[in-house]
Amino acid sequence: MTGKQAPDFSLASGDGKTYALKDFQGRHLVLVFYCMNDTPG
C-alpha cells in the first residue's frame, strides 16, 4: 500500500550479507516483490 509504513524485516542477499529495512532509514528505497515460477507460495 502506498503511504503506509512497512514493518522492519531483514533478508539475506546473494552475496551472503543480511540487509534490514532499518539499514536504509532516511534514504529513498524501492522494494519490488514478485513471484518466481516453480516456487511454492
N, C-alpha and C positions, 0 to 999 in steps of 0.2 A: 504494500500500500504506500502510495506516495504521501510524504509528510509525517509518517509515523516513525518513531524511534525504534531501531532494531535492537533486539536483545544481544548482549555480548556473547560471542561464541569464538571458538578457535578451530583451526583446521591445519592439517599437515599439508605441506606443499610437495611438489615432485622432487624438490632438491633436499628433502629431509628436514627442513625448518618448519616450525609451527608458528603460525601467524594468528593473532587475535584481533577482533574488530577494534578493541580499545587501543591497539597499537597505532591506529590511523585517526585517532580523535583529533578534531580540529582541522583535518585535511579533507579535501573532496575525494570521494571514493565511489566508484560504480561497481556494484555487485551484479553478476549475471549468473542465474541459476538455470540449468537446463537438464533435461532428462537424456541420458545416454541410451542408445539402443542396446538391447541384450543385457540389461542390468535389472535386478529386482527392484521394485519400489517405484 
